[in-house]
Amino acid sequence: MPSYTAPTKDLQFVLHDLLQISTSDVPGYSDLESDFTTAILDEAAKLGQDVMAPLNASGDVEGCRLENGVVYTPKGFKQAFDQIREGGWNGLDLPEEFGGQNLPYVMGSAVGEIFVSANMALNMYQGLTHGAISAILAHGSEAQKATYLPKMVAMDWTGTMNLTEPHCGTDLGLMRTKAEPQADGSYKVTGQKIFISAGDHDMAENVIHLVLAKAPGGGEGTKGISLFIVPKFMVSEDGSLGARNGVSVGSIEEKMGIHANATCVMNYDGATGYLIGDLHKGMRAMFTMMNEARIGVGLQGYAQAVVAYENARIYAQDRLQGRDVTGAKNPDGPADPLIVHPDIRRMLMDQKSFVEGARAFTLWGASLIDRAHRMQDKDADGLISLLTPVIKGFLTDKGFDMCVQAQQVYGGHGYIEEWGMSQFARDARIAMIYEGANGIQALDLVGRKLAQDGGKHVMAFFEMVKTFIKENEGDARLEGFLVPLKSASKDLQAAGMYFMQHGMKSPNDALSGSSDFMHLFGHVCLGLVWARMAKAAYAALDGGASDRDFYEAKIATGRYYMARQLPATALHLARIQTGAETVMALDAAQF
Amino acid sequence: MPSYTAPTKDLQFVLHDLLQISTSDVPGYSDLESDFTTAILDEAAKLGQDVMAPLNASGDVEGCRLENGVVYTPKGFKQAFDQIREGGWNGLDLPEEFGGQNLPYVMGSAVGEIFVSANMALNMYQGLTHGAISAILAHGSEAQKATYLPKMVAMDWTGTMNLTEPHCGTDLGLMRTKAEPQADGSYKVTGQKIFISAGDHDMAENVIHLVLAKAPGGGEGTKGISLFIVPKFMVSEDGSLGARNGVSVGSIEEKMGIHANATCVMNYDGATGYLIGDLHKGMRAMFTMMNEARIGVGLQGYAQAVVAYENARIYAQDRLQGRDVTGAKNPDGPADPLIVHPDIRRMLMDQKSFVEGARAFTLWGASLIDRAHRMQDKDADGLISLLTPVIKGFLTDKGFDMCVQAQQVYGGHGYIEEWGMSQFARDARIAMIYEGANGIQALDLVGRKLAQDGGKHVMAFFEMVKTFIKENEGDARLEGFLVPLKSASKDLQAAGMYFMQHGMKSPNDALSGSSDFMHLFGHVCLGLVWARMAKAAYAALDGGASDRDFYEAKIATGRYYMARQLPATALHLARIQTGAETVMALDAAQF
């Protein structure tokens, strides 16, 4: 069975050495002293390692099943979910008034990485609930909050998001699900939704579906869409559960991965729903869930790579095969461990430098969310809005690639399900697709986020990189970080310039380069966090840190990223600058 | 269910417009007139489309099962295999004296692409048999050939390759399987082999295992290895089948894909085996199978991308979602087809330009094998020896990537098994691993093939590229091909130069760049074949070809590859030139 050991030391490094959270001015951060965050992460690690991870492979094999309208999760999931619930983990970063602990989002993300690495499919039941809570918090009435939030924060009730229909994925304007107003102010919701993650299960008393549907009078396309709360069981005024609502599971999808998460076809047959937020403003409310969910999905992408890398590393250190070409490293054994071979190293360094960079990038992003929410910092809000598609798209594309590479380290055993490496790749694959396929992330980035607020946020990002480089140019030890970062950032600016010059007269010139731009941006972000981590590691070494090995490895890993990964920015720029010409040359029928 | 339509037109283009086989001086090629190859490809297409492809998804779901020592293939496989057998497809390119049709290898490869795209798992039973036949042809005694080949060419008996053991994958020197000489000249083979594709099944009367084992007196490591024929059922002198031999299936592996191919653990318990080739020279004999098999695996990599691309294209043309940003293309419909969107185009063009380039590259490689075998052309032999790891490694890495990308075009449906896109990716994944994981291909390329015969073959390759560019520099229409090809080829030469300068004093500097070099080389090969195809397409247009649309699309697709894919060579070179420093910086324990 694959191994999982939570990287608490590295999470601590990011929280304290890099982000220095406990001295930050964000309200609530001053409580996050190192001892306190260590205690939280250690508890999360225990749950992840001892309870969730051992069910990951068995959950994949068993999957969910639908019997007589009831969805059953794999063996052991109910008990594990009880333990997550009893630990209050879902409410970690939710308001105290509804039963949460009100810790910053950055802590929720750090803990989230552990749970996702341990068991992505199981953690999704909680993740979807968290997203639904965010939407109710942002858009629900006081009565709705009082009715649903305490139960959902406690995870006695879980939540879902219902957007997709068979003919309508990305293009929500095509939606057919209808909501008819009733005399009592409620609605009757009718239609079919597909791909509903955690759509139903046997681990909670009730499921609260957030459903997009068209109510009369809203007009064509996405304009007519509203958001509704549709509980699985009706909720009485005293909070007790009543009759079953008109919503049922049509089937469970057979998927490539995340088998232990019930991806449901949901049928709404005149189900009672309650409008949440303003009528015909459902898209706005949905985006509250979506933005948080997208960062969560980016986290899934790299968190699968984290556990895949851990196992590839262990295999490479243990498996004896071949000899070091520069001289035997294990002369008394029949062969040397795989890790002596440069091409195995290359793969491990790709993975290590990615996952550590991605962790820092994501937690930095999470700290921007805290700044935006807790301080109403508009600049932080704009920046994280810009970076959200990069976190989602870049980290899931690369996270999957790294899972595939970790599988490759295992040779033939990587292809055998028993060894578990296939599951990491299969599970990670979905993160590139859901919450807006990565092409949509790239479109959001190039078509919307770049120009948002007059391009202010991307300019601020460039300024931040420039300032960091300028402030540290005197430090010769950082040269191997600053020089490539400068070059990569120039590539990003040149790409932005290309879009500005061409995008207005020929939008296809910009859109043809959108995915490359998202990757280019992602590399610059990882380059930036690696340069900052190197600086933090040198500071720790200068300060006499006892664990010199950790900090030296950190710097060496960063150097690898800067030398071997960051130069990809030039390729992305070259592609972008070829515009739409070759991309759009063929007629649709010529394919 | 996914679609499959054999690309016979494009195969014909490669055989006749590009390779101009019927006017070639290779013995047997003059028979390959266009009408004749069309007839063969059309027959293969019928079998692939109507018989093999319809069993691909059901075979994936059902898989193989082992019951009371008997391996059962999925429903319909036996009948389909009978049809392949009755059509004589296995013997297409095998000697007439053993029942084959003696057509060139290039035709076997063209047909092979069709069968692999249609049903990779089913075709493997035949592919492994073909490899085993090659080894017996090359190394078997006349008596062995007479005993085994007629039955194997007819596929009444199938073949396997037995190399791997639980503790011994790439490093065959660790092998434990023993062969003890018997008084009658036979051997008793004892040991366990794993990952044996097509190891056993219910579709043939007998299975002829080719097994590597250590016979006494050969010395340590790979030196002591010999190759043995171990039949499942003993073969009497009159060719009739006798008692069951001491070989049995221990279990069938649960794998990520190719479920319909029985990947067996084979137990040899004093099984009777017959030495094939020279004692203690088994590695050499095995490489006869391996080299052919590696080209076949490269073909698998791109053939899965062929069928994945076909389905992605159809989905993108049919699925209505969103509007063309430059103006509606389907104004009367609720939305435009996906294919209007530049990022969808980008993905389709990536796939199309790869699969067509890979097809040309592989069939060109196959024509080199014909030249080497049928004309004893040492230069062709040296060149294909150089290119074999590139065909295997580059085409399987990229082929898998393209399957993943084709899956991405489907959005959420790509993740649902019912739509079939997941299977293409899962099946393609194995091609990066077996017959030598791609890291081993890169090692073979950089560590052995580059320097083979004093570097003569790689110099000849450079010369070929240079000559092609020089000969065509006057043609302005080819500028968009020649300029990028020249630049990419320079990158390849610079990388080779780096290895020459550094490899001797620091082998790790070369080995750290081996995978990048393999990809760099692959891109140059595809750039070269694309430039040649563009030239051939212009020639056809100049000659008044009626199907202008086909040739114009060919040129436009090539332009995409040159503009968007070939620039990757600079990134690979940049990585290579950083050497081993950052790759090998960490101690093994610091990971």
Interface residues (C-beta under 8 A of the other chain):
Chain A: T164 H167 C168 G169 T170 D171 G173 L174 I194 F195 E253 E254 K255 M256 G257 R313 A316 Q317 L320 Q321 G322 V325 T326 K329 P334 A335 P337 I339 V340 H341 P342 D343 I344 R345 R346 M347 L348 M349 K352 F400 V404 Q407 Q408 G411 G412 G414 Y415 I416 E417 E418 S422 A425 R426 R429 I430 M432 I433 Y434 A437 N438 G439 A442 L443 P507 N508 L511 S512 S514 S515 D549 E552 A553 A556 T557 R559 Y560 A563 R564 P567 A568 A570 L571 A574 R575 T578 A580 E581 T582 V583 M584 A585 L586 A588 A589 Q590 F591
Chain B: T164 H167 C168 G169 T170 D171 G173 L174 I194 F195 E253 E254 K255 M256 G257 R313 A316 Q317 L320 Q321 G322 V325 T326 K329 P334 A335 P337 I339 V340 H341 P342 D343 I344 R345 R346 M347 L348 M349 K352 F400 V404 Q407 Q408 G411 G412 G414 Y415 I416 E417 E418 S422 A425 R426 R429 I430 M432 I433 Y434 A437 N438 G439 A442 L443 P507 N508 L511 S512 S514 S515 D549 E552 A553 A556 T557 R559 Y560 A563 R564 P567 A568 A570 L571 A574 R575 T578 A580 E581 T582 V583 M584 A585 L586 A588 A589 Q590 F591
